[in-house]
Structure formats: C-alpha cells, structure tokens
Amino acid sequence: MQRIPILRYELELSEELGAPWTVVAINVEEALDHPYRAQVEAVADLTDEVDATELDSLLGCDAVVRLVRRDMAEDASTRTICGVVTRLDFLGHLESQPSVRFHIGPAFALLRQRVDSRIFQDMSVQDIVSEVLEGALGDFGRSIDLGDVARGKRVRDYCTQFRESDFDFVSRLLEEEGISYEFRHDEESGKETLVLHDGNGAYEPLANIDGAADVPCIENEPEQANVESIQNFEWLRRMTSTAVLRRDFDWTTPSDLLTEPADGEDDRGRVRRVYIHGQRRYVNDDLSERSKDAQEAALSRGQRARGRSNVSVMRPGLRFSLTNHDRSDLLREYLIVDVVHRGADRHTSTSGVIEGGYHNEFECIPVDVVARPERRTARPTVRGPQTATVTGASGDEICTDEHGRIRVQFHWEEQPKYDDTSSCWVRCAQSWAGPSWGAQFIPRVGMEVVVEFLDGNPDRPLVTGCVYNGNNPPPFALPDHKTQSGWRTNSSPGGGGSNELRFEDAAGSEEIYLHGQKDWNTKIENDKTESIGHDESNTIGNDHTESVGNDHSETVGNDQTITIGNDQTESIGHDQTLTVGNDQTVTIASNQTATIGMDRTEMIGLNAVETVGVSKTILVGGLFAQTVGGAMAMVVGEGVSVGVAGSHSLTVGDDAVESVVGAKSVQAQSLSTTLENEATITTGKDLGVSVGKALTVTAKDNIGIKGDKEATIDIAKKLVIKCGKASIALKSNGDVVIKGANITIKASGKLVAKGSKIEQN
C-alpha cells in the first residue's frame, strides 16, 4: 500500500480557452546557472473543436506547472514551476479534445532573442546586470534578486556588449565574476525570480514531505515510505585540473607582469595546471580571485554525486542531507546542481498508452565544495579592425590624458553621445614609444580612427591609425598632388594655421617643404653639418640673432654681399683678424666711430691713402708713435691741429721734409729740437721766430747766418755779441762798447768816424 500521496500535475495559464487543461506528461530540465526547460503535454477538456488561432494566442502567456502530492486531507507538498510559454506543439485531437505540448521557460531565457551592442562605463557588474535585466525582465513582470552577493561590486571602467544577446551578455558577466544563479518560483504571483549567489551558504534547504531537509536512501518500495526518498545514489569522482595560473599585463606598470597561482594537486600528488592569460580587461585587484574561481569550478566538476529519486520538490539551489546510505562517508549535506523531472498520468495519448508515475534524476555536490560557475559563455570576438570618430567634451579640439589616450564614438552604438563619455580612454599606437621619447601624434576630435581590439576583446580597444573621409580630405589635393607626401598640422584652438613638412617627389621638381606657423627652435647637442649643392636664400622678416660659443668660420668661394637697411653692431670679445685677398672698399654714408680698448696695429703692404672731406681729429691718451719706412708726405688743404696731452715724439730715420703752403704755428711750453746732422729750414718768403722770453741758439761748431739782402737784429734794450774776451755791446740809449785785447779796423775804402766828440788816449 502506498503511504505517500500520489503525485498529480496541474497546468495553469494566464489565458484560458474556456476549460481547464489536463496534464498527461511532463519533462522538466533544471540546472544551476542555466535556464530551465519544461515540456508539458496536456489536453483541454473542450467539447467543441478549437481553432488553431485560439491556440496560437497562448504563445507568450504566463504558465504555472504544479507537482502536487495530495491526499484526502490536504496537500502534503507542492512543487511550483512558473514561466512563459515559449513554444506550442499542436499534437492533434484526442477524442475531440486538443492535445498540446507546451514548452515553458523563464523570461530570462527569452533574452536570447534580444541582441544588442552597447557600452557600459564606470559601472559594476551588479549595476550592469541590474540595468540590463530590469527593463528586459520587467516587460514580463519578472525581476532579479541580488540578495547578499558581495561579488561583482568592483567598478569596471569599460564593459562592452557587442553583437551579443542580453542573455549571453549577463551570463558571461556572472561567470566572469564567479556568481551563480537559480530560479525561485512564487506560487502567489505565478512568476519566477532570478536569484544570484556567490557562495553556498545562501542556498535554501529542501523541505521534504515532512518538512525536513533529510532525504533517505530507500532502494526498495520507496512508495511505502512516509517521505519522499532517493532510490539510487552514486558517488562520482573524475580527474580534473588541479591548479590554475593566471597572468595579466598592466600597461601602467609594464615591467611587472601580474601573476597569481592557485596551487593544488590530486590525491596522488600530481599537478595538472591550467594557464590562463589575457582573458579580460584588467582589474587591478581581482587576479587572485579569478585564479581561485577557475580552480573551484574545476573542483566542483571532479566531486559529484548523481541519483534517482521521487522527491518532487527537488530543484537546483536546494540543500539536503543524505540519510540511510550504506556508505557512511556519503552521509553528508549536498547542494543540488542539476535535476531532470519526468512524470505522467496513466492515459492514452496521440502517441499511445503512457504509464503513470514520477521520478527525477539529479546531480549534486558536497555543500563544502563551492558551486562556482564554469566559463561556458564565450566572449564575443571582434574580427578585424573597425573605425570610430574621436570625441571630446563640448568645445574641445584635442581631448587626451597624460598617457596620450583618447575617447571615441563607435559607429555601431545605437545611442551615440559624441562627447567625453562616448568610450573609455583608448590607447593610441604610435610608430615609436619609448620612455619620454618616440613619436607623438594625438588624434583630434572629429577624426576617423582605426580601432583594433587586443585578442579580439571588445573591452580592449586600441587605436592603430587614422583615415580620411568625406569631412576630412587629405592635406594635399588628390590626384593632382599624388607625388606629394608629408604632414600638415592644424593650429588649436580655432585652426587657421598649420605646421607642415612636405616631400615633393615629382621627377625634376623634387622638393622638401617646411612651414612653421610661428616659431622654429632647433637644438643640436653636438655638431651640425649642412651641405647645399647650389643656391641658398634666407629671408628674415624681423631680427636675426646668432650666438657662437667658440669659433666661427665662414668661407665664401666667390663674392659676398651684405646689405643692412639700418644699423649694424658687431661685438668681438677678443681678437679679430680680417684678411682681404685683394682690394677692400668701405663706404660710410655718414659718421664712423671706432673704439679700441687697447692697442691697434695697422699694416699696409704698399700705399695707404686716407681722404677726409672736412676735419679729422686724433686723440691719443698716452704716447703716439708714427713710423714711416720710406718717405712720408702729408698734404693738408687747410689747417692742421695736433693736440698732445703729454709728450709728442717724432723720429725720422732718414730725411724729413715738411712743406707748409700757408702758415705754420707751433705752440709749446718748451720746445727742444735735437738733430744728429744738419738742419735746414727753407721758406719761400719770410721766417719769423717769436719767443716769449729768452731765445738761445747753441752750436758745437759754427753758426752761420746768410741773407741775399738785408739782415736786421732788433733788440729792445741791449745786444751783446761776445767771442771769448772780445765783445760788442749795443744799448738802447745808443751806446756801443767794443772790448778786446787788440782791435783792428781795416777798410778797403775810406774809414769815416763821426761824433760830437772823438776822444783818443
């Protein structure tokens, strides 16, 4: 005699055809981290045939399936499965009653039919999942329960859903974070709830028909027991990976590869390690957790039990304790991870006679083994490069950060923003990139750039180049200038100016063109050599300053012409040597001033001619010496004035001739002229000597005074002519005194002596 109530099946739809449905068979597949699938074969208790369109109206309606153990008194237990009718199989009529197979699943599974491409920034996985599911599940009146999940709260700066269904996207994120999910079914609302877990402690205990979480193992006549039981329980062990090593690369600290192991070995001490690298966008503090997740997922596959039971309330996410098993080591608590329910009422269907009854097949893991989800959902892969538009804040022409990264707007995004939140900061490839050296060209707002994705990961974009488009034509018009290559920049902000380096490769017209919008600064740490095969022309609109730290040598093979529109100042710290192979002509329209701090030496191989139109003044602070190897002639059109503050010395190695057409005046406090030989003074007319006081003429030899005509000596007071003891004195009063030892007067003619009185001894 059966002691537990017989299991009955019920189907309730949110839309009815006017009569209840009688369930004849069910098949339900459930698993952790998977949507469940229920197939319910039922017939409608209708006397009239149902139009096919009426059956079609049931597609998408809510459904509640109940597995009820009912006795004459009351319901002992009920297992409720809520969902949405996702498919209808019309099986025909059984005794004029329509027979239909209903496919029922959670609303979450229908998100496979919603495919999108979008970007989430600065959001945690919990926030992303909530945003995606609240709207999608809300359309079906369903919701998500995050519970006390601690995982998935780290903020991801960038997370992309790319050509991915909402179902796959959410599943992938949960798997990446090590978060499991189950479905809980509410009898009152008739709807299922998606519940998240990150550990086994949050799973609810199973309630057997007696309300206990214990499930005995009863292999023989289980229907005679007063509780639901397990008829077969098998313990499975399989070899899996024992260790995990994860490695990631953080480009902000490229010298330190991020490596986190999760070590482990099997019962024989052997290690089977899985090496995982570069699977996702780097999060700086989760590498150890990710390694542990992969190890736990492998461990849960290696320790499982499977069995067969009549426990109708079994579902994934429930915990139970096994009792009454002949292996004491298996008497422990387990977590159900997979259940397949099969049941039927005895009836005749379109496919024949179906025997009644119910059983399920399940898999479970020890509750101390974490139910960590496997990475089943493949990450979408971007196959090949894409292009995008560079964006920035309103008014920005260049939007970048300290790493030279930019933001872009992908063309595929459904709701583009075209601002500084269009994407994450995206690194830009350069032709060279060293520590503070290399190439630097930052793509600017509005440019179309080529974007690659590292390992095809849409979360890891990398700008690899730029392309021209209808708004941004090339700088050198094509095809007219197809032989030109180069770079032209654009002044920012505002534009209107550019720097340019252009190469012209047209045969016969080859050219390198360089244009700077403003300044050009060149710094060469060592030598610079410049060779120009033909002409060079430099035009400077304003000032030119050239500074040479050491020597400056300039060689001109032929002529050199320097034209200065205004002043020229040349300052030489030390010596200057100027060598002219032939003639030199210096023409100064106005004045010239030469200031020499110390000595000056001027050597002329042959003649020197100096012409002064008006006056010339030479001021010598100390000595002034002039040496003439041959003759020297000085011709002065008018006066010559020589002022010497100190001494003036004139030395002539041979003859010196001084010719003065007009008057010559020499003024000095004292004048001394010393001649080693003769001195001759020749005047065309008169010669006058004027002395302020005494005049003395001294000669070691003879003194001669000769005149072709008269000679006059005019002395105001007294004139004395003296030779030894003889003298002649003439006084202003007219007295004449002649003294001498012997005085002889000879006359070739008459000797006349006149006086008022002539006295003789």
Sequence and secondary structure as in RCSB ss.txt:
>XXXX:A:sequence
MQRIPILRYELELSEELGAPWTVVAINVEEALDHPYRAQVEAVADLTDEVDATELDSLLGCDAVVRLVRRDMAED
ASTRTICGVVTRLDFLGHLESQPSVRFHIGPAFALLRQRVDSRIFQDMSVQDIVSEVLEGALGDFGRSIDLGDVA
RGKRVRDYCTQFRESDFDFVSRLLEEEGISYEFRHDEESGKETLVLHDGNGAYEPLANIDGAADVPCIENEPEQA
NVESIQNFEWLRRMTSTAVLRRDFDWTTPSDLLTEPADGEDDRGRVRRVYIHGQRRYVNDDLSERSKDAQEAALS
RGQRARGRSNVSVMRPGLRFSLTNHDRSDLLREYLIVDVVHRGADRHTSTSGVIEGGYHNEFECIPVDVVARPER
RTARPTVRGPQTATVTGASGDEICTDEHGRIRVQFHWEEQPKYDDTSSCWVRCAQSWAGPSWGAQFIPRVGMEVV
VEFLDGNPDRPLVTGCVYNGNNPPPFALPDHKTQSGWRTNSSPGGGGSNELRFEDAAGSEEIYLHGQKDWNTKIE
NDKTESIGHDESNTIGNDHTESVGNDHSETVGNDQTITIGNDQTESIGHDQTLTVGNDQTVTIASNQTATIGMDR
TEMIGLNAVETVGVSKTILVGGLFAQTVGGAMAMVVGEGVSVGVAGSHSLTVGDDAVESVVGAKSVQAQSLSTTL
ENEATITTGKDLGVSVGKALTVTAKDNIGIKGDKEATIDIAKKLVIKCGKASIALKSNGDVVIKGANITIKASGK
LVAKGSKIEQN
>XXXX:A:secstr
   S  EEEEEEESS  SS EEEEEEEEEEETTEEEEEEEEEEE  SS   HHHHHTTTT EEEEEEEEE SSSE
EEEEEEEEEEEEEEEEEEETTEEEEEEEEE GGGGGGG EEEEEE SEEHHHHHHHHHHHHHHTTT EEE TT  
TT SEES EEEEEEEHHHHHHHHHHHHT EEEEEEETTTTEEEEEEESSGGGSEE   TTS SEEEB  S GGGS
SS  EEEEEEEE     EEEEEE  TTSTTS EEEEE    TTS   EEEEES S   TT HHHHHHHHHHHHHH
HHEEEEEEE  TT  TTEEEEEES S GGG SEEEEEEEEEEEE SEEETTEEE  EEEEEEEEEETTS      
 S      S EEEEEE STT S    TT  BEEEETT SS   STTSS  BEE  S EETTEE      TT EEE
EEEGGG TTSEEEEEEE  SSS  SS TTTTTTEEEEE   TTT     EEEEE STT  EEEEE SS      S
S      SS      SS      SS      SS      SS      SS      SS      SS      SS  
    SS      SS      SS      SS      SS      SS      SS      SS      SS     
SS      SS      SS      SS      SS      SSEEEEEETTEEEEEETTS EEEE SS     SS 
     S     
